[in-house]
Amino acid sequence: MKILNWLDEHFEEYILVFLSAFTVAVIFLQVVMRYVFGNSLAWSEEIARYAFIWLIYVGVSYGVKRNKHLGVDALSMLFQRKGRLIIALIANISFLIFALVMTYYGIDIVARVTRTSAALQIPLFWVYLAPVVGMLLTSIRLLQNMAYDVKDYRSIKMDEDFKNMDRKEAIASQEEKTV
């Protein structure tokens, strides 16, 4: 259970840090090779591009996990907390549908890819797998966010029920005192 909690908290972070460091190291190596040694690496641009593609799709999942993805909040600013949660839930459901469609069609595309990359000679299905993995992770994070939103919405409902009950009890006690 401890491992699952750790993965839930840090999975995307470690992948993103590794891919960022790897991309920077490969590009730095290419610059050193080109300008210091006067020779360039044929594979560096390609592998840096593929690492960057993976970085983007895993980054989408991380953004959803931290609720840091872009969104238009002009409409939600018009509502109280309860309305904002409903709008967030609708947005997350819409995004989940998009992510699942991307995953479904991405799997179909990955299954059809038979080519290899030009410089590295690796199967291109590894590159085409990035959107599938990224959108699958995003779907998981969206489901988690929706569960938190529903839980938060229910706590608001219970708070309102208690407030209404307190008001009714206060009115009833006031009526008893006046009689």
Secondary structure, DSSP 4 states (H G I P E B T S, - for coil): -HHHHHHHHHHHHHHHHHHHHHHHHHHHHHHHHHHTSS---SSHHHHHHHHHHHHHHHHHHHHHHTT-S----TTGGGS-HHHHHHHHHHHHHHHHHHHHHHHHHHHHHHHH---B-TTT--BTHHHHHHHHHHHHHHHHHHHHHHHHHHHHHHHHHHHHHHHHHHHHHHHHHHHHHH-
